[in-house]
Amino acid sequence: MEFWGAEVKVGEIVKVDNKESDVCIHLSQVALGESKKDKSSEPVVVYLKVGEQKFVVGTLNKEKFPQIALDLVVEKEFELSHTSKNASVHFCGYKTPVADEYPLCS
């Protein structure tokens, strides 16, 4: 296993091109970064797009839910985005080898 992480800044989309065909990415947490506005409590919708399908991963809130635990495994190229106008969103997890002994990726 190897650590993996990405920061999605305000107004940006991060495309993750997993060029390693023998590895999949396990997303295990998403968290709000520091906010430009101290009192911003906007709900932040977090998205994962694989191919043409876009999924809501969850909704973050600085005061109630600043982070969410995930259990998502992705083998293909994907995109990460969010709706925040004031803060970055950080995704982290790890890379896992694709093999018979790791059934999550097969």
N, CA, C and O of each residue as an XYZ file, in Angstrom:
424
protein
N       0.838     -1.190      0.000
C       0.000      0.000      0.000
C       0.874      1.241      0.000
O       1.982      1.251      0.536
N       0.343      2.279     -0.614
C       1.059      3.545     -0.720
C       0.057      4.671     -0.519
O      -1.035      4.629     -1.084
N       0.407      5.677      0.275
C      -0.473      6.813      0.519
C      -0.814      7.516     -0.787
O       0.011      7.599     -1.696
N      -2.042      8.021     -0.866
C      -2.482      8.811     -2.011
C      -3.312      9.979     -1.490
O      -4.095      9.809     -0.555
N      -3.155     11.160     -2.080
C      -3.959     12.304     -1.672
C      -4.047     13.345     -2.762
O      -3.198     13.404     -3.652
N      -5.092     14.179     -2.690
C      -5.285     15.255     -3.649
C      -6.031     16.408     -2.985
O      -6.922     16.194     -2.163
N      -5.659     17.619     -3.347
C      -6.371     18.815     -2.895
C      -7.138     19.380     -4.077
O      -6.574     19.584     -5.153
N      -8.431     19.635     -3.877
C      -9.255     20.253     -4.909
C      -9.532     21.675     -4.445
O     -10.273     21.895     -3.486
N      -8.933     22.629     -5.130
C      -9.080     24.033     -4.749
C     -10.415     24.588     -5.228
O     -11.102     23.974     -6.044
N     -10.767     25.749     -4.712
C     -12.030     26.399     -5.049
C     -12.135     26.587     -6.566
O     -11.221     27.116     -7.199
N     -13.253     26.150     -7.137
C     -13.516     26.332     -8.562
C     -12.765     25.392     -9.482
O     -12.852     25.533    -10.702
N     -12.037     24.443     -8.940
C     -11.254     23.531     -9.773
C     -11.838     22.123     -9.777
O     -12.620     21.747     -8.905
N     -11.433     21.365    -10.783
C     -11.723     19.932    -10.870
C     -10.374     19.240    -10.967
O      -9.517     19.664    -11.742
N     -10.173     18.192    -10.200
C      -8.927     17.438    -10.266
C      -9.200     16.131    -10.992
O     -10.032     15.329    -10.568
N      -8.483     15.931    -12.093
C      -8.587     14.691    -12.857
C      -7.468     13.770    -12.393
O      -6.296     14.146    -12.399
N      -7.838     12.567    -11.993
C      -6.868     11.581    -11.534
C      -6.767     10.512    -12.613
O      -7.698      9.737    -12.837
N      -5.620     10.489    -13.273
C      -5.383      9.536    -14.352
C      -4.515      8.418    -13.808
O      -3.291      8.541    -13.758
N      -5.139      7.341    -13.406
C      -4.415      6.216    -12.843
C      -3.763      5.427    -13.970
O      -4.367      4.505    -14.519
N      -2.534      5.790    -14.314
C      -1.840      5.157    -15.429
C      -1.239      3.804    -15.064
O      -0.827      3.036    -15.933
N      -1.198      3.529    -13.766
C      -0.652      2.246    -13.324
C      -1.759      1.193    -13.406
O      -2.651      1.164    -12.559
N      -1.704      0.341    -14.411
C      -2.782     -0.630    -14.631
C      -2.859     -1.701    -13.541
O      -3.872     -2.389    -13.415
N      -1.799     -1.838    -12.763
C      -1.800     -2.850    -11.708
C      -2.132     -2.271    -10.328
O      -1.889     -2.916     -9.309
N      -2.694     -1.036    -10.297
C      -2.991     -0.356     -9.040
C      -4.380      0.267     -9.093
O      -4.792      0.796    -10.126
N      -5.095      0.204     -7.985
C      -6.344      0.947     -7.868
C      -6.205      1.912     -6.693
O      -5.338      1.735     -5.837
N      -7.058      2.926     -6.655
C      -7.003      3.927     -5.595
C      -8.185      3.734     -4.661
O      -9.337      3.676     -5.092
N      -7.884      3.638     -3.387
C      -8.896      3.488     -2.348
C      -9.048      4.849     -1.667
O      -8.138      5.304     -0.973
N     -10.201      5.498     -1.867
C     -10.480      6.782     -1.217
C     -11.045      6.495      0.165
O     -12.070      5.824      0.289
N     -10.386      6.999      1.211
C     -10.823      6.675      2.562
C     -11.278      7.879      3.382
O     -11.908      7.702      4.425
N     -10.975      9.098      2.938
C     -11.429     10.271      3.691
C     -11.461     11.509      2.810
O     -10.645     11.675      1.904
N     -12.435     12.381      3.104
C     -12.526     13.683      2.464
C     -12.739     14.698      3.581
O     -13.525     14.467      4.500
N     -12.023     15.840      3.493
C     -12.102     16.835      4.567
C     -12.005     18.247      4.002
O     -11.353     18.481      2.985
N     -12.663     19.178      4.679
C     -12.574     20.587      4.315
C     -11.220     21.144      4.721
O     -10.700     20.830      5.792
N     -10.658     21.973      3.853
C      -9.430     22.683      4.195
C      -9.786     23.982      4.900
O     -10.941     24.215      5.258
N      -8.781     24.821      5.094
C      -9.023     26.101      5.742
C      -9.885     26.982      4.853
O      -9.718     27.014      3.634
N     -10.805     27.692      5.479
C     -11.752     28.534      4.767
C     -11.213     29.949      4.620
O     -10.517     30.448      5.505
N     -11.535     30.601      3.496
C     -11.167     32.001      3.297
C     -11.935     32.899      4.254
O     -11.443     33.945      4.678
N     -13.148     32.475      4.587
C     -13.986     33.225      5.514
C     -14.099     32.421      6.797
O     -14.493     31.255      6.767
N     -13.759     33.031      7.919
C     -13.759     32.322      9.199
C     -15.120     31.763      9.581
O     -15.195     30.694     10.187
N     -16.183     32.453      9.243
C     -17.507     32.033      9.690
C     -18.321     31.343      8.598
O     -19.544     31.240      8.699
N     -17.648     30.880      7.572
C     -18.359     30.213      6.483
C     -18.877     28.855      6.937
O     -18.102     27.982      7.326
N     -20.194     28.687      6.884
C     -20.777     27.387      7.243
C     -21.594     26.837      6.086
O     -22.560     26.102      6.289
N     -21.200     27.198      4.872
C     -21.902     26.727      3.688
C     -21.831     25.208      3.588
O     -20.806     24.618      3.929
N     -22.905     24.562      3.125
C     -22.805     23.125      2.846
C     -21.975     22.937      1.578
O     -22.161     23.659      0.599
N     -21.073     21.981      1.596
C     -20.182     21.725      0.467
C     -20.467     20.324     -0.064
O     -20.191     19.331      0.609
N     -21.014     20.251     -1.261
C     -21.295     18.966     -1.893
C     -20.018     18.491     -2.581
O     -19.373     19.251     -3.303
N     -19.657     17.230     -2.351
C     -18.429     16.647     -2.891
C     -18.807     15.603     -3.941
O     -19.672     14.759     -3.709
N     -18.142     15.673     -5.108
C     -18.478     14.812     -6.240
C     -17.308     13.925     -6.670
O     -16.141     14.295     -6.542
N     -17.654     12.752     -7.180
C     -16.731     11.835     -7.832
C     -17.335     11.512     -9.188
O     -18.481     11.068     -9.271
N     -16.572     11.732    -10.250
C     -17.054     11.428    -11.599
C     -16.172     10.342    -12.204
O     -14.952     10.490    -12.282
N     -16.806      9.243    -12.634
C     -16.116      8.142    -13.300
C     -16.792      7.962    -14.644
O     -17.986      7.670    -14.709
N     -16.035      8.137    -15.716
C     -16.636      8.093    -17.049
C     -17.642      9.216    -17.189
O     -17.324     10.378    -16.937
N     -18.846      8.877    -17.587
C     -19.908      9.876    -17.739
C     -20.816      9.966    -16.516
O     -21.755     10.761    -16.497
N     -20.539      9.153    -15.496
C     -21.385      9.142    -14.307
C     -20.777     10.003    -13.206
O     -19.606      9.854    -12.856
N     -21.597     10.911    -12.664
C     -21.168     11.788    -11.586
C     -21.959     11.439    -10.332
O     -23.189     11.392    -10.352
N     -21.231     11.193     -9.232
C     -21.846     10.761     -7.979
C     -21.591     11.779     -6.874
O     -20.517     12.376     -6.807
N     -22.579     11.972     -6.012
C     -22.391     12.770     -4.801
C     -21.789     11.841     -3.759
O     -22.387     10.829     -3.396
N     -20.604     12.191     -3.283
C     -19.919     11.397     -2.266
C     -20.446     11.752     -0.880
O     -20.544     10.893     -0.003
N     -20.783     13.027     -0.691
C     -21.293     13.481      0.595
C     -21.384     14.989      0.644
O     -21.050     15.677     -0.320
N     -21.838     15.496      1.775
C     -21.944     16.938      1.989
C     -21.181     17.297      3.251
O     -21.462     16.781      4.333
N     -20.207     18.193      3.099
C     -19.396     18.650      4.221
C     -19.943     19.963      4.761
O     -20.570     20.734      4.035
N     -19.699     20.206      6.039
C     -20.089     21.457      6.685
C     -19.035     21.742      7.749
O     -18.716     20.867      8.555
N     -18.491     22.961      7.757
C     -17.399     23.306      8.657
C     -17.732     23.032     10.117
O     -16.874     22.570     10.868
N     -18.948     23.306     10.523
C     -19.313     23.183     11.930
C     -19.818     21.789     12.306
O     -19.571     21.330     13.421
N     -20.517     21.115     11.401
C     -21.136     19.837     11.743
C     -20.376     18.627     11.211
O     -20.175     17.654     11.938
N     -19.954     18.676      9.953
C     -19.307     17.537      9.306
C     -18.098     18.014      8.496
O     -18.174     18.056      7.268
N     -16.988     18.371      9.142
C     -15.823     18.863      8.413
C     -15.063     17.774      7.668
O     -14.211     18.069      6.830
N     -15.372     16.509      7.974
C     -14.738     15.401      7.258
C     -15.686     14.200      7.203
O     -16.581     14.052      8.035
N     -15.463     13.352      6.203
C     -16.297     12.173      6.007
C     -15.380     10.987      5.737
O     -14.438     11.090      4.951
N     -15.654      9.870      6.386
C     -14.936      8.627      6.093
C     -15.568      7.980      4.861
O     -16.791      7.937      4.729
N     -14.723      7.482      3.967
C     -15.180      6.846      2.733
C     -14.626      5.425      2.642
O     -13.698      5.052      3.360
N     -15.210      4.661      1.756
C     -14.692      3.333      1.438
C     -14.967      3.095     -0.041
O     -15.795      2.260     -0.405
N     -14.263      3.838     -0.885
C     -14.467      3.775     -2.335
C     -13.184      3.310     -3.006
O     -12.097      3.785     -2.678
N     -13.313      2.381     -3.945
C     -12.173      1.867     -4.689
C     -12.403      2.169     -6.163
O     -13.442      1.826     -6.726
N     -11.410      2.819     -6.784
C     -11.530      3.223     -8.187
C     -10.315      2.727     -8.959
O      -9.173      2.960     -8.563
N     -10.580      2.037    -10.069
C      -9.500      1.515    -10.910
C      -9.205      2.426    -12.099
O      -8.084      2.460    -12.607
N     -10.223      3.161    -12.533
C     -10.133      3.934    -13.769
C      -9.800      5.397    -13.482
O      -9.672      5.820    -12.333
N      -9.666      6.148    -14.569
C      -9.507      7.600    -14.468
C     -10.775      8.173    -13.841
O     -11.877      7.715    -14.141
N     -10.622      9.179    -12.964
C     -11.790      9.796    -12.341
C     -11.524     11.262    -12.051
O     -10.386     11.726    -12.116
N     -12.596     11.990    -11.729
C     -12.499     13.409    -11.409
C     -13.090     13.673    -10.037
O     -14.059     13.030     -9.633
N     -12.501     14.623     -9.322
C     -12.979     15.051     -8.016
C     -13.332     16.528     -8.092
O     -12.591     17.318     -8.676
N     -14.472     16.905     -7.498
C     -14.870     18.311     -7.494
C     -15.755     18.579     -6.280
O     -16.138     17.658     -5.559
N     -16.072     19.854     -6.068
C     -16.925     20.246     -4.940
C     -17.549     21.610     -5.227
O     -17.200     22.271     -6.205
N     -18.472     22.019     -4.364
C     -19.219     23.261     -4.582
C     -18.764     24.422     -3.711
O     -19.365     25.494     -3.777
N     -17.731     24.255     -2.901
C     -17.313     25.326     -1.993
C     -16.791     26.536     -2.751
O     -16.087     26.407     -3.752
N     -17.144     27.699     -2.262
C     -16.643     28.958     -2.815
C     -15.603     29.578     -1.883
O     -15.057     30.643     -2.172
N     -15.331     28.893     -0.748
C     -14.444     29.469      0.264
C     -13.310     28.573      0.749
O     -12.388     29.060      1.403
N     -13.354     27.281      0.447
C     -12.337     26.366      0.996
C     -11.981     25.255      0.017
O     -12.795     24.838     -0.807
N     -10.746     24.791      0.131
C     -10.323     23.603     -0.600
C     -10.911     22.373      0.071
O     -11.318     22.416      1.232
N     -10.949     21.279     -0.674
C     -11.373     20.001     -0.119
C     -10.227     19.016     -0.364
O      -9.684     18.939     -1.466
N      -9.872     18.269      0.675
C      -8.762     17.326      0.606
C      -9.286     15.895      0.609
O     -10.115     15.523      1.439
N      -8.787     15.102     -0.334
C      -9.129     13.685     -0.435
C      -7.874     12.899     -0.078
O      -6.776     13.271     -0.492
N      -8.018     11.825      0.676
C      -6.857     10.982      0.927
C      -7.277      9.522      0.966
O      -8.450      9.182      1.124
N      -6.279      8.686      0.818
C      -6.492      7.252      0.806
C      -5.181      6.572      0.499
O      -4.125      7.013      0.951
N      -5.242      5.506     -0.264
C      -4.024      4.783     -0.584
C      -4.190      4.018     -1.892
O      -5.301      3.746     -2.348
N      -3.043      3.683     -2.474
C      -3.020      2.855     -3.682
C      -2.875      1.406     -3.249
O      -2.123      1.092     -2.326
N      -3.604      0.527     -3.928
C      -3.585     -0.899     -3.621
C      -3.257     -1.682     -4.890
O      -3.833     -1.411     -5.944
N      -2.356     -2.633     -4.807
C      -2.064     -3.457     -5.991
C      -3.289     -4.262     -6.414
O      -4.047     -4.744     -5.572
N      -3.472     -4.403     -7.710
C      -4.545     -5.237     -8.244
C      -3.971     -6.636     -8.399
O      -3.060     -6.865     -9.194
N      -4.520     -7.569     -7.623
C      -4.071     -8.962     -7.685
C      -5.137     -9.831     -7.068
O      -6.066     -9.326     -6.439
N      -5.015    -11.125     -7.239
C      -5.986    -12.054     -6.679
C      -6.090    -11.931     -5.169
O      -7.158    -12.139     -4.594
N      -4.976    -11.591     -4.526
C      -5.006    -11.486     -3.072
C      -5.630    -10.183     -2.586
O      -5.825    -10.019     -1.382
N      -5.951     -9.244     -3.489
C      -6.620     -7.994     -3.155
C      -7.936     -7.917     -3.912
O      -8.008     -7.222     -4.925
N      -8.972     -8.600     -3.462
C     -10.224     -8.693     -4.224
C     -10.977     -7.377     -4.369
O     -11.898     -7.302     -5.183
N     -10.627     -6.337     -3.618
C     -11.333     -5.060     -3.745
C     -11.176     -4.454     -5.126
O     -12.055     -3.723     -5.583
N     -10.083     -4.741     -5.790
C      -9.810     -4.117     -7.081
C     -10.159     -4.994     -8.264
O     -10.078     -4.532     -9.402
N     -10.536     -6.217     -8.049
C     -10.799     -7.076     -9.212
C     -12.268     -7.218     -9.493
O     -12.652     -7.908    -10.438
